[in-house]
Amino acid sequence: MAVTITLSRTETARVRFAYSPLAETVFAVKLLFRDGANAVHHRWVRQAGKAVAGDPDLPLLADLTSGCVAAFLLPPPSGPEPAFADELERVRRTPHDHFRTELDRLFGPGGRPELRADPAAVLERLAGALKRHHDRLIAPHWGRMRAILLADVEHRARTLAARGVEGLFAALHENITWREGDLVVSGRRTPGSFTVDLGGHGLVLFPTIFCWPYICIDMEPLAAGSLRYPARGLGTLWEPAGPVPEGLAAVLGRTKAALLEALGEPCPTGELARRLGITASAVSQHVGALREAGLVTTRRDGRTALHLRTERGTRLTQV
């Protein structure tokens, strides 16, 4: 199936990026029940299934994400990085007619009557289930996930500045094509074609961790449309930290050498502290020394400091 998203000039001007901890939670649950698509995340899947086994609402979440994800689990974002608690509140406030329409789409007209009787209670139950699954599946890894998502957005912004909208979409995914105002997504498994009406609201592009290797599109958006694509750098997300080269440790000290090895991808201070088993203040001290030597660069995003090896630092790790 080919999906065409027609972008007027106004809608093209409203193309923006966002990433969502709620969406990552939803797609993480979906991944647990998806066979044959776990090559990138197989290390995570082995542990994640144990973390949520026995949760009473896991079967319900599985039903709502097994095929097309229920749209009320993926509310339109209020900003580039909505807070998870705010996203849950938007799930709770899902209009009941929209909730029932989505149940019709997923289960057929009148399907799952036990969910229709009291939408408010079901939505509250789902919000609680999503909170538990987020705490178990996403929160322990969110620092590194967020760094990958943010790095992807920054890369796309540079592409947009250098190559314009056409170049941005051409580089987004191999199955996405820009054709004179139409964004065409091919490679879908269902035959036929479909056109998405954005209604003048624009389009939000979401780099994602757990959508890999697919592109996910909101076919009937209530507000801004959404297109989710695999973020760059996913291949390194679950790799265990390698041994610190003895020569590098002898020159820099073992902690600084371990930090330099870890910073092949952007990483926040807290995540580095967790991975190395040291305090955040110790990370800041060691990273400061590496930064003064030109081996690491640091950029602040709000209250979060993201660190990354410089080209000089990368060359040093390869010696």
C-alpha positions in Angstrom: 0.0 0.0 0.0 1.2 3.5 -0.8 0.2 6.3 1.5 0.1 9.8 0.1 0.3 12.8 2.5 -0.5 16.0 0.5 1.2 19.0 1.9 -0.1 22.5 1.0 2.3 25.4 1.3 0.8 26.2 4.7 1.1 22.6 5.9 4.7 22.4 4.6 5.5 25.5 6.7 4.0 23.6 9.7 6.2 20.6 9.4 8.0 20.1 12.8 9.8 17.5 14.9 8.9 15.9 18.2 9.6 12.8 20.2 7.4 11.2 22.8 8.1 9.0 25.9 4.4 7.8 25.7 4.8 6.8 22.1 8.0 4.9 22.9 6.1 3.1 25.7 3.3 2.1 23.4 5.6 0.9 20.6 7.7 -0.9 23.2 4.7 -2.9 24.3 3.8 -3.6 20.6 7.4 -4.9 20.0 7.1 -7.5 22.7 4.4 -9.2 20.7 5.8 -8.7 17.2 7.6 -11.8 15.8 10.6 -11.5 13.5 11.3 -7.8 13.9 13.5 -7.7 16.9 17.0 -7.8 15.4 17.9 -4.3 16.7 16.2 -4.7 20.0 16.7 -8.4 20.8 18.9 -7.7 23.9 16.2 -5.4 25.3 13.3 -7.8 24.5 14.8 -10.6 26.5 14.7 -8.5 29.6 11.6 -6.4 28.9 9.3 -9.4 28.7 10.3 -10.4 32.2 9.8 -6.9 33.6 6.1 -6.7 32.6 5.2 -10.4 32.8 2.0 -10.9 34.8 0.8 -7.3 34.6 -3.0 -7.6 34.6 -3.4 -5.0 31.8 -0.7 -6.2 29.5 -3.2 -8.3 27.4 -5.4 -5.2 26.9 -2.4 -3.1 25.8 -1.4 -5.9 23.5 -4.9 -6.0 21.9 -4.8 -2.2 21.3 -1.4 -2.3 19.7 -1.2 -5.7 17.9 -2.2 -4.3 14.5 -2.7 -0.6 13.9 -2.2 1.1 17.2 -5.3 2.7 18.8 -5.0 6.4 18.0 -6.1 7.5 21.5 -2.8 5.9 22.8 -0.8 8.4 20.7 -2.3 11.9 21.3 -0.9 14.7 19.2 2.0 16.3 21.0 1.8 19.6 22.8 5.4 20.5 22.0 8.7 19.0 20.8 9.1 16.9 23.9 5.9 16.5 25.8 6.2 15.4 29.5 5.0 11.9 30.0 2.5 12.9 32.7 1.0 15.5 30.4 0.6 12.8 27.6 -1.1 10.5 30.0 -3.6 13.3 30.9 -4.4 13.6 27.2 -5.1 9.9 27.0 -7.5 10.3 30.0 -9.2 13.2 28.2 -9.8 11.3 25.0 -13.3 12.2 23.7 -15.5 9.2 24.2 -16.9 9.3 20.7 -13.3 9.1 19.3 -12.6 6.2 21.8 -15.6 4.2 20.5 -14.7 5.0 16.8 -11.2 3.6 17.4 -12.7 0.5 19.0 -14.9 0.1 15.8 -11.8 0.4 13.6 -9.8 -2.1 15.6 -12.4 -4.7 16.6 -15.3 -4.1 14.2 -18.6 -2.3 14.9 -19.7 -3.0 18.4 -16.6 -5.1 19.2 -15.3 -5.3 22.7 -18.5 -4.2 24.4 -16.9 -4.4 27.8 -14.7 -1.5 26.9 -17.5 0.6 25.6 -19.7 0.7 28.6 -17.6 3.1 30.6 -14.9 4.8 28.5 -13.7 7.1 31.3 -12.9 4.1 33.5 -11.2 2.3 30.7 -9.1 5.3 29.8 -8.1 5.7 33.4 -7.1 2.1 33.6 -5.1 2.5 30.4 -3.3 5.5 31.8 -2.3 3.5 34.9 -1.1 0.6 32.8 1.0 2.9 30.5 2.5 4.5 33.6 3.6 1.1 35.0 5.0 -0.1 31.6 6.8 3.2 31.1 8.4 2.9 34.5 9.6 -0.7 33.8 10.4 -0.5 30.1 11.4 3.1 29.2 12.4 5.1 32.3 15.6 3.0 33.1 16.9 3.7 29.5 15.3 7.1 28.8 18.5 9.1 29.1 20.2 7.3 26.3 17.1 7.0 24.2 16.4 10.7 24.5 20.0 11.4 23.5 19.6 9.4 20.3 16.2 11.0 19.5 17.6 14.5 20.0 20.7 13.7 17.9 18.4 12.6 15.1 16.3 15.8 15.3 19.5 17.9 15.2 20.8 16.0 12.2 17.5 16.4 10.3 17.6 20.2 11.1 21.0 20.4 9.5 19.7 18.5 6.5 16.8 20.9 6.2 19.0 23.9 6.4 21.4 22.5 3.8 19.0 20.8 1.4 15.5 22.1 2.0 12.3 20.2 2.5 12.8 18.0 -0.5 16.2 17.0 0.8 14.9 16.4 4.3 12.3 14.0 3.2 14.6 12.2 0.7 17.0 11.4 3.5 14.3 10.4 6.1 13.7 6.8 5.0 14.2 4.8 1.8 10.5 4.3 1.5 9.6 8.0 1.6 9.5 10.1 -1.6 8.7 13.8 -2.1 6.8 14.4 -5.3 6.0 18.1 -5.8 4.0 18.6 -2.6 3.0 15.0 -2.0 4.9 12.9 0.5 4.5 9.3 -0.7 5.3 6.4 1.7 5.7 3.1 -0.1 6.5 -0.4 1.0 3.4 -0.9 3.1 2.3 -4.5 3.5 -1.4 -3.9 2.7 -2.3 -3.6 -1.0 -4.0 -0.5 -2.3 -3.4 3.2 -1.7 -4.6 5.8 0.8 -4.4 9.6 1.0 -4.1 11.3 4.4 -5.9 14.6 4.8 -4.0 16.9 7.2 -6.8 19.4 7.3 -4.4 22.4 7.3 -2.8 21.3 10.7 0.6 20.4 9.4 2.7 17.3 10.0 4.8 16.2 13.0 7.9 14.0 12.2 8.8 11.6 15.1 12.1 9.8 15.3 11.4 6.7 17.2 13.3 3.9 19.0 10.8 1.1 18.9 9.1 1.6 15.5 12.1 0.1 13.7 12.2 -0.9 10.9 8.8 0.5 9.9 7.2 3.9 9.2 4.0 4.5 11.2 1.4 7.1 10.0 -1.7 8.4 11.6 -4.2 7.7 8.8 -7.0 9.9 10.2 -5.5 12.6 12.3 -7.8 14.7 14.4 -5.2 17.6 14.5 -1.6 17.6 13.1 -0.7 14.5 11.2 2.1 12.3 12.4 4.8 10.2 10.7 7.1 8.1 12.8 10.4 6.8 11.4 13.4 4.9 12.9 15.9 7.2 14.5 19.5 7.2 13.5 22.0 5.4 15.7 19.7 2.7 17.0 22.2 0.0 16.2 24.4 1.0 19.2 21.6 1.5 21.8 21.8 -1.9 23.5 25.4 -2.7 22.9 27.2 -3.5 26.1 30.1 -1.3 27.0 33.3 -2.7 25.6 36.5 -3.1 27.5 38.5 0.0 28.0 41.8 -0.2 26.1 44.7 -0.5 28.5 46.8 2.0 26.7 44.1 4.6 26.7 43.4 3.9 30.4 47.2 4.3 31.2 47.2 7.7 29.6 43.9 9.2 30.7 43.0 7.1 33.7 40.4 4.3 33.6 37.4 6.5 34.3 38.2 9.2 31.7 39.0 6.4 29.2 35.7 4.7 29.9 33.8 8.0 29.4 35.5 8.6 26.1 34.6 5.1 24.9 31.0 5.7 25.9 30.6 8.9 24.1 30.4 7.7 20.6 26.8 8.8 20.8 25.4 11.8 22.6 24.8 10.9 26.3 23.6 12.9 29.3 25.4 13.2 32.6 23.0 11.0 34.5 23.1 8.1 32.0 26.9 8.2 32.0 26.9 8.0 35.8 24.5 5.0 35.8 26.6 3.2 33.1 29.9 3.7 34.8 28.7 3.3 38.4 30.0 6.7 39.6 28.3 9.9 40.8 27.0 12.6 38.4 29.4 15.1 40.0 32.3 12.8 39.2 31.1 12.5 35.6 31.0 16.3 35.3 34.5 16.6 36.7 36.0 14.0 34.4 34.1 15.3 31.3 35.3 18.8 32.1 38.9 17.7 31.9 38.2 15.8 28.6 36.4 18.9 27.3 39.4 21.2 28.1 41.6 18.8 26.2 39.4 19.0 23.2 38.3 15.4 23.4 34.6 16.0 24.3 32.1 18.6 23.5 29.1 19.4 25.7 25.8 21.1 24.7 23.0 22.0 27.0 19.4 21.3 26.2 17.3 22.9 29.0 18.6 21.4 32.2 20.2 18.5 30.5 23.9 18.4 29.4 24.6 16.2 26.5 28.2 15.1 25.9 29.8 13.7 22.7 33.3 12.7 21.6 34.9 15.2 19.3 36.7 14.0 16.1 40.0 14.2 18.1 38.6 12.1 20.9 37.4 9.5 18.4 40.8 9.3 16.8 42.3 8.7 20.2 40.0 5.8 20.9 41.1 4.2 17.6 44.8 4.2 18.4 
